[in-house]
Amino acid sequence: MISNNVKEKLVAIVTKENFDDSKIERLSYSYDSTPNLQSLPDAVISPRNTKEISEIVKICNDNKIPIVPRGSGTNLCGGTCPTEGGLVLLFKHMNKILELDEENLTITVQPGVITIEIANVVESKGLFYPPDPGSMKVSAIAGNISENSGGLRGLKYGVTRDYVIGLEVVLPNGDIMRTGGKLAKDVAGYDLTRLMVGSEGTLGVITEATLKLIPMPETKKTMLALYEDLESAARSVSKIIANKIIPITLEFLDQSTLKVVEDYAQIGLPTDAKAVLLIEQDGALEVVNRDLEKIIEVCKQEGAVSVQVAQSKEEAEKLTTARRTALSALARLKPTTILEDATVPRSEIARMVSAINEIALKYQLDICTFGHAGDGNLHPTCPTDARNHEEMEKVEMAFAEIFEKAIEFGGTITGEHGVGVVKAPYLELKLGKEGIAVMKAIKQALDPNNIMNPGKVFAKNSRKRVVVSK
Amino acid sequence: MTSVKEREIIQEQFKERMNEDELLNCMRCGFCLPTCPTYIESGYKESHSPRGRIALMKAVVDGLIEPDEDFERSLELCLGCRACEPVCPSGVKYGHLLEEARDIINQNKSFSLPTRVIRKTVFKGLFPHPNRMRNLTGLIGFYQRSGIQTIARKIGFLGLLPENLVTIEKVLPKVPTMKEMKNRPEQLSPIGNQFHRVAFFSGCLMDTMFLKTNDATCKLLQLAGCEIVISQNQTCCGALHGHSGEKEGSKDLARRNIKAFEELNVDFIITNAGGCGAFLIDYNHLLKDDPEWKDRAKKFAEKIMDVSEILVSVGFHKKVKLELPNQIVTYQDSCHLRNVMRTASAPRLLLQSIKGAEYVEMKDADRCCGSAGIYNIIESEMSMKMLDYKMVQAKNTQAATIVTANPGCLLQMKVGIEKEGLAKTMRGVHIVDLLLEAVKE
């Protein structure tokens, strides 16, 4: 609850029109893209600059009011769902690109800039910002940074973390900290930039970011390989990389995913294949052609029944669009869609996919698997219905087993979605008691009153994954 | 404003009538956000986005919130442009949810007496009756021709009206005479070889105020090799009713139209107004719970096609020589034509086939112009924000001609041109009028 006294102070900072505690506004920010998770905040606030955020944070810290920074609410781990109420902090006034520095190859942005705007602006100058999470047309950059978002190009170019070189952060005590800079080399002190990236809003509020850019690769080509069984597709993935080729994307879709995507996008995907690899390579034309030749050879050796290279830009565009819409197309099957991102070393992909299929069979669930096979980041996805409690229990148990398997194969519980609420109960599987203790010590040191996005990352007692609260 | 009692009833009806599967089908991915004009113009307010509105509807069903004034406001401010639907990966039929929600609210709240009278006159007394539509248009014609218009403008009487109504008064087309409106043909033969037998949906506003455009449509269809039948029993499509929470009224009109067209034995039913076409193509949804009518509605809906689609499909643009004086031409999508009927490339292709016309695509041509039925009159502030944005984009194309495919959009473009003082260098036309102008026989 926010007392009248506190409310007055907050309104004094941001003005009346940027503070809203009406029922419908609170409801409108009670959710993100995470299924079956909803909780009302006490109010919604839209500061106009860093100084205002600092003042807001101080008041919240004094009064122990939770703060949940929220971009466009597209995350899948419950990271921006205000499960403990408090203030949802919006960045709709802080959505400008501040500077594109073509000499240092950096771009400096405010937190609310939509990811695709960054891509468009830099690409118009022949530059490239590689991270491309599935929601990039909607997501805010600070959300990407807070969740350390991945995307299709992670294999070759890395993830958001690899492009954040400087930050401005309002800390839980209201201090404004600047980290990093337009520097390729900088070893002054602990790497606080990286500490903040992926911290899911639990350590402070990101108010500005400087991102690293690279020159736009000269060309890009796209191809598809079809397989009659899963294992040969997975073997091709490992073999391509063992041949010292790192494609920009190496995506995998299983048959059930293919069917759903084709039904939605109608782009002529072969729905009779058991698995498909979508492979892209970029770079200088000669290199791309040479790599593609080698990849085609490997795919055929490993049993691909057909290999085709997209002949035009439009054809290539259609193929990647299909992959991009996979998750959303799956959502058409049933009302609720549970999507996870269990990740394994890429050498273990075949085993992991088989394990997922066995688990699905055991619990009699439909689990479609697609994902970034090149970096071992799979998306086992279960279309279900939140109203069917019996089935939800089974989904719960199946995913618990999937996570355990991933860890057993040397993998992780989340490759790119973040921990948030839904994966907090499994974090210890990955980090162990010691890892959790270090994280808790950091959190305690920076945010002793636990005001920054409370209830996230750190598990309470239960291991229940699906949380519904009203 | 609704009373406590009314709110309770509305909430109850939300629980009973709203399609829960459809509400749950929204997975809140947010892909709709960048396409929503009110989300953008409201300064990125989630409550004015499709994802937000669906969450709010669901919250009323779940009993998390009451259908209070703010809730009503969120639904009112929606244009119903349905730009959120083509981008929705889960295929949520947002338009259907909105229509149902508005119907529940409007059927259960008491309007003030003047509003009640206006609603009754418009929805029951006027649009369903072609002869009354003609009489009203006749009155406007009398106003325009008798000299009253000149006097009204001179003595400043119009100053008493809201600003955008004044502009609309200025840009209304010269309406046809009563005689012209009454002498409508019932059958027209193709010019040259016959490809199709089609019915023409003449519409209420289109067959009165925009009669010239209907004539042009028929002429083009004849040139394209269509035999045309125009049933005299057809009536208003019901879109205005459907979008304003008068669902029962729109169902009556739907039944009358289905009856008027089903015996005609035609390949297609051709429309030239995106707003009407989109509503007609949804008749099978409108009557889905009516066992006697649902199959008939489905057959009817399957035949609906926009005039630009049929022209392209029979190769009209290849066989008829089209030429205009050198000029830049741009196109403003009709939201319902694009988002519901999914016709977007045909009109562009036709325009690109005109010799002398250089087609320049306008930025965000698929974003609503703010016309949206009667939205530009009741929500004029939001509507004008959208129109201002639209005019900036239109000016950037340096077009001499803005082409649209729906009467509401056309009037809005004309209002925009007038407001910007561009009347001397830019004009707004319906695509069929431009095509006919370009026909070189």
Interface residues (C-beta under 8 A of the other chain):
Chain A: S22 K23 I24 E25 L27 S28 Y29 S30 Y31 D32 S33 T34 P35 L40 S72 G73 T74 L90 K92 I114 S135 K137 V138 Y264 T325 L327 S328 A329 A331 R332 P335 T336 T337 D385 A386 R387 K470
Chain B: D21 L24 N25 M27 R28 C29 G30 F31 L33 P34 G43 Y44 K45 E46 S47 G52 A55 L56 A59 D62 L64 I65 E66 D68 D70 F71 S74 P89 S90 G91
